[in-house]
Amino acid sequence: MKKFILLMLAFVSFQQINAQQVKGDFTIQPKVGFNIASWRGDSNDQNSYARLCLGVEGQYALTNKIGISVGLMYSQQGNKSMLFVSPQSDDFELYPYKFKMDYFNIPILFNYYLFKGLAVKAGIQPGFKIYDNLSSSMTSKSFDLSIPVGLSYEYKNVCLDARYNYGLIDNYDFTDYEKGYDQKNSVFQFTLGYKFKL
């Protein structure tokens, strides 16, 4: 009997620690993680590589199961590809190159909690480019727009988040030769955060 009572107390404590959100709750979540970034498009030469992401998200609970969140994320993105360069000669050659495009992204997400701690999410994400290392022949675009979809799991205020950002806008203006090409951001993002209830 004593073991059963202790087991029940432990279960109740776990439920309280891992309690679901309550309508009207507002939380702030600093987070840090990494991107597996690449470009999605017509070229076969699209290779992903890991880059940094960090930021903060705030969430308001509309109900016990539905929340709306808005964030500000510094997100390093890009693509590992081959670049035509001419090293002090007239002959153009292919060299491996890591394209870098860094953004301030603003994810606006609808979060639905399937059960305590586990949420599915989707929304829209405008992004503003703050840095790139594209070649002089590539005119990068300063604005990006993507659709983020993903999952998150919360335990003891620690939140693990995995999402995919599906780019909608080409990363740069194409030359006449490249007209009709398609090069958009494709980013898998993984973060670890901690939620503070305000």
C-alpha positions as CSV (number, residue, x, y, z in Angstrom):
1,M,0.0,0.0,0.0
2,K,2.8,2.4,0.9
3,K,4.5,1.7,-2.5
4,F,1.3,2.4,-4.3
5,I,0.8,5.8,-2.4
6,L,4.4,6.8,-3.2
7,L,3.8,5.8,-6.9
8,M,0.7,7.9,-7.0
9,L,2.4,10.9,-5.4
10,A,5.3,10.6,-7.9
11,F,2.8,10.5,-10.8
12,V,0.9,13.6,-9.5
13,S,4.2,15.4,-9.1
14,F,5.2,14.5,-12.7
15,Q,1.8,15.8,-14.0
16,Q,2.3,19.1,-12.1
17,I,5.9,19.5,-13.4
18,N,4.8,18.7,-17.0
19,A,1.5,20.5,-16.7
20,Q,-0.2,21.7,-19.8
21,Q,-0.6,25.4,-20.5
22,V,-3.6,27.3,-19.0
23,K,-5.8,29.7,-21.0
24,G,-4.4,33.2,-20.6
25,D,-0.8,32.1,-19.8
26,F,2.0,34.2,-21.5
27,T,5.5,32.7,-21.7
28,I,8.9,33.9,-22.9
29,Q,11.4,31.3,-24.3
30,P,15.0,32.1,-25.0
31,K,16.4,29.4,-27.3
32,V,19.5,28.3,-29.1
33,G,20.2,25.6,-31.7
34,F,21.4,24.8,-35.2
35,N,20.1,24.8,-38.8
36,I,20.6,22.2,-41.4
37,A,20.5,24.7,-44.3
38,S,20.4,24.3,-48.0
39,W,18.6,25.8,-51.1
40,R,15.7,24.1,-52.8
41,G,15.6,24.5,-56.5
42,D,16.3,23.4,-60.0
43,S,20.0,22.7,-59.7
44,N,21.2,19.2,-58.7
45,D,24.1,20.8,-56.8
46,Q,22.2,21.5,-53.5
47,N,24.1,20.4,-50.4
48,S,23.1,21.2,-46.8
49,Y,25.4,22.1,-43.9
50,A,25.0,23.0,-40.2
51,R,24.7,26.7,-39.1
52,L,23.8,28.5,-35.9
53,C,20.4,29.9,-34.8
54,L,19.3,31.6,-31.6
55,G,16.6,34.0,-30.4
56,V,13.5,34.3,-28.3
57,E,9.8,33.5,-28.6
58,G,6.8,34.7,-26.7
59,Q,3.6,32.6,-26.6
60,Y,0.0,33.4,-25.5
61,A,-2.4,30.6,-24.6
62,L,-5.7,31.2,-26.3
63,T,-7.1,28.0,-24.7
64,N,-5.6,25.1,-22.8
65,K,-4.7,23.5,-26.1
66,I,-4.1,26.4,-28.5
67,G,-1.4,29.0,-28.4
68,I,-0.1,31.8,-30.7
69,S,3.6,32.5,-30.7
70,V,5.8,35.2,-32.2
71,G,9.6,35.1,-32.2
72,L,12.7,36.9,-33.3
73,M,15.4,34.5,-34.5
74,Y,19.0,35.2,-35.7
75,S,19.3,32.4,-38.3
76,Q,22.4,31.5,-40.3
77,Q,21.3,29.9,-43.6
78,G,22.8,29.1,-47.0
79,N,23.9,26.3,-49.3
80,K,27.0,24.3,-50.0
81,S,27.6,24.2,-53.7
82,M,30.0,24.6,-56.6
83,L,31.0,28.1,-57.7
84,F,32.4,29.2,-61.1
85,V,35.5,31.3,-60.3
86,S,38.5,32.6,-62.3
87,P,41.7,32.5,-60.1
88,Q,43.9,35.1,-61.8
89,S,43.3,33.6,-65.2
90,D,40.7,33.6,-68.1
91,D,39.7,30.0,-67.5
92,F,36.7,29.5,-65.2
93,E,36.8,26.6,-62.9
94,L,34.4,25.0,-60.4
95,Y,35.3,25.2,-56.7
96,P,33.4,24.0,-53.6
97,Y,31.9,27.0,-51.9
98,K,29.7,27.7,-48.9
99,F,27.1,30.3,-49.6
100,K,26.1,32.2,-46.4
101,M,22.9,34.2,-45.9
102,D,22.1,35.3,-42.4
103,Y,18.6,36.6,-41.4
104,F,16.5,38.0,-38.6
105,N,13.5,35.8,-38.9
106,I,10.1,36.5,-37.3
107,P,8.2,33.2,-36.9
108,I,4.5,33.6,-36.3
109,L,3.0,30.2,-35.3
110,F,-0.2,28.5,-34.4
111,N,0.5,25.9,-31.7
112,Y,-1.8,23.0,-31.0
113,Y,-1.1,20.7,-28.0
114,L,-2.0,17.1,-28.8
115,F,-1.4,16.2,-25.1
116,K,0.6,17.6,-22.2
117,G,3.9,18.8,-23.4
118,L,3.6,17.8,-27.1
119,A,2.6,20.4,-29.7
120,V,2.3,20.6,-33.5
121,K,2.9,24.0,-35.1
122,A,2.6,25.8,-38.4
123,G,2.5,29.4,-39.5
124,I,4.3,32.1,-41.6
125,Q,7.8,33.5,-41.2
126,P,9.0,36.8,-42.8
127,G,12.8,37.2,-42.8
128,F,15.2,40.1,-43.3
129,K,18.7,39.5,-44.6
130,I,21.5,41.1,-42.7
131,Y,24.5,39.4,-44.3
132,D,25.5,37.3,-47.4
133,N,28.7,36.3,-49.1
134,L,27.2,35.7,-52.6
135,S,29.4,36.4,-55.6
136,S,29.2,39.8,-57.3
137,S,27.2,38.3,-60.2
138,M,24.4,37.3,-57.8
139,T,22.1,40.1,-56.5
140,S,20.7,38.7,-53.2
141,K,17.2,39.7,-52.0
142,S,16.8,41.4,-48.7
143,F,13.4,39.9,-47.8
144,D,12.5,36.2,-47.4
145,L,9.3,34.5,-46.6
146,S,8.8,30.9,-45.5
147,I,6.3,28.5,-44.1
148,P,7.5,26.8,-40.8
149,V,5.9,23.5,-39.7
150,G,7.1,21.4,-36.8
151,L,6.8,19.8,-33.4
152,S,7.9,20.7,-29.9
153,Y,8.0,18.9,-26.6
154,E,8.2,20.6,-23.1
155,Y,9.3,19.1,-19.9
156,K,10.1,21.0,-16.7
157,N,10.0,24.2,-18.7
158,V,12.6,22.9,-21.1
159,C,11.4,22.9,-24.7
160,L,12.9,20.9,-27.5
161,D,11.7,22.2,-30.9
162,A,12.1,20.7,-34.4
163,R,10.7,22.5,-37.5
164,Y,11.1,22.8,-41.2
165,N,11.1,26.2,-42.9
166,Y,9.9,26.0,-46.5
167,G,11.1,29.0,-48.5
168,L,8.7,30.8,-50.8
169,I,10.9,33.5,-52.4
170,D,14.0,33.1,-54.6
171,N,17.2,34.0,-52.7
172,Y,18.7,36.2,-55.5
173,D,17.9,37.8,-58.8
174,F,18.8,35.6,-61.7
175,T,20.7,36.6,-64.9
176,D,19.0,36.4,-68.3
177,Y,20.7,33.0,-68.7
178,E,19.2,31.7,-65.5
179,K,15.7,33.0,-66.0
180,G,13.2,30.4,-64.8
181,Y,15.6,28.9,-62.3
182,D,14.3,28.3,-58.7
183,Q,16.5,28.8,-55.6
184,K,14.7,29.0,-52.3
185,N,15.7,28.4,-48.7
186,S,15.2,25.0,-47.3
187,V,16.0,24.8,-43.6
188,F,15.6,22.2,-40.9
189,Q,15.9,23.9,-37.5
190,F,16.5,22.3,-34.1
191,T,16.5,24.4,-30.9
192,L,16.6,23.9,-27.1
193,G,14.9,26.6,-25.0
194,Y,13.6,27.4,-21.5
195,K,10.1,28.8,-20.9
196,F,9.5,31.5,-18.3
197,K,5.9,32.2,-17.3
198,L,5.1,35.9,-16.9
